[in-house]
Amino acid sequence: MSRAIPGPSWPGCVNARDLGGLPAAGGRRIRPGALLRSELPPASAAEAISALRPGLIVDLRLPAECETLPSPLSAHPAYRNISVLGPGDSVLERMADTLTGIYSAMLDRGTARISAVLTAVAAAPPGPVLLHCHSGKDRTGVVAALALALAGVPARHIAADYAETARCLSLDDHLAALPDEAARLRSRRLFAEVTPATMLRTLAYLDARYGGPESYLTRAGFTGVAALRARLTSAWSWGITSGGTAADGGAPRRDGTPRG
């Protein structure tokens, strides 16, 4: 996938990207700097992220995870911890045998929690919105996919962005922390499923079971579809200033069309 907007360069971050430039409904695009995603930022990245003056930073991890490994941004006024998992789902790999199954279970069990995250995004004050969990793969992948789907981004573009995580993350680092070979074999198999097809199947499940993302979220009382679309999208007309940056987004003009 060709990223429409250059990803942020935050010291120590390997899985951070700006979702700006992705095509949305009605000839619009995700606005540069509106929605960012990453893994848990290391302390070395805190200054660079704070310099963006974020309007909202959502830590999607469980409260217990945040206590054990606090975010270096936890004292920032824009920081909020809104877990998308319940206390009984602290180990993702126990929720199902495949990533599609894990993501489907996350959707089934976490409607109210995911709705709370997207309500916060829709109502966020001016400034970038950053979503992150631990690795920036599963929880961040599902929430980012729903936000993009609500904004009108086609499924194939959502799936292509999700799959970029496989290129960004190092599986070896994750495997080294696991206790035994059985756990490593399982993780290798699941990591191999970080593909566009996995997210396409997840979105198809959302459509088949719930009638799509908007219908899914209205079950939990979500009313922020219009606000979220206005918050995340704009017309694709970012001009280049004399300094070589976009007049309204601070990003260079790119074609924005993914390859393939």
Buried (B, 14 or more C-beta within 10 A) or exposed (E): BEBBBBBBEBEBBBBBBBBBBBBBEEEBBBBBBBBBBBBBBBEEBBEBBBEBEBBBBBBBBBEEBBEEEEBBBEEBEBBBBBBBBEEEBBEBEEBBEEBBBBBBBBBEBBBBBBBBBBBBBBEBEEBBBBBBBBBBBBBBBBBBBBBBBBBBBBBBBBBBBBBBBBEBBEBEEBBEEBEEEEEBEEBEEBBEBBBBEBBBBBBEBBBEEBEBBEEBBBEBEBEBBEBBBEBBBBEBEBEEEEEEBBEBBBBBBBEBEBEE
